[in-house]
Amino acid sequence: MTVPVIELTGIEKIYDTGSVRVHALRNVNLEIQHGEFVAIMGTSGSGKSTLMNILGCLDRPTAGRYRMEGVDISQLDKDQRADVRNRKLGFVFQGFNLLRRTTALENVELPLIYAGVPAAERVRRGRAALATVGLAYREENHPSQLSGGQQQRVAIARALVNNPSMLLADEPTGNLDTRTSLDVMGVFQHLNRESGITIVLVTHEPDIAEFAGRVVTVRDGRILSDRPVLWRRDAAVELEKLPPEEDEGSLGADLPAEDCPQKEGS
């Protein structure tokens, strides 16, 4: 029997400030298998962010058991959780969280620096990760020279560079327009389908959740429903159906001419 990437059993999370006691998660049970693409959906205050923090080892449950690839990590201390995050998890955030004064390649290399990987190996793996998300020709550009969609691709490459067991994406399309959101979701779907990467995506948008293969809905700290997506949206197909736009949508289209890749002979 295959060991799940994630196994939550009876997870509770209570925030107690003395005067106020908030029961953020109540008896949450959840399994996520290798190669799944799961969307966790809920409104503000539903508990989805707390669940994401526990899955990402950013917080510990008050009660219950959390196993990652068969290992109980429920009560690890702060340093032990940091080690798990660096070795096992890749994070993609709504705000990109890129260092403004460093290149795309240097941003992608950051987790490898923390892991003590030698410089030559960092460069090799960083370039490979950027190539995976279609940005091999952008490795020397700074974030200010990249569109929103390209910045999120750099963030995805950074999340991939340590070969994590799972990608955790927290509202990754929240700051993006429709075309760029489709582009980013297409990257996630490609990584999941072609490379078998396990992805957990947190969103409050039902239409974004439909790009996943399974949707877990959270309400009032409980799992309200857990269902497969019967009519799964295909980001690449939907992107092709959008009308062409001269000034946006393609990689580099919103950049100065000198920053765009030039065709041979131009």
Buried (B, 14 or more C-beta within 10 A) or exposed (E): EEEBBBBBBEBBBBEEEEEEEEBBBBBBEBBBBBBBBBBBBBEEEBBBBBBBBBBBBBBBBBEBBBBBBEEEBBEBEEEEBBEBBBEBBBBBBBEBEBEEEBBBBBBBBBBBEEEEBEEEEBBEBBBBBBEBBBBBBBBEBBBEBBBBBBBBBBBBBBBBBBEBBBBBBBBBBBBBEEBBBBBBBBBBBBBBEEEEBBBBBBBBEEEBBBBBBBBBBBBBBBBEEBEEBEEEBBBEEBBEEEEEEEEEBBBBEBBEEEBBEEEEEE
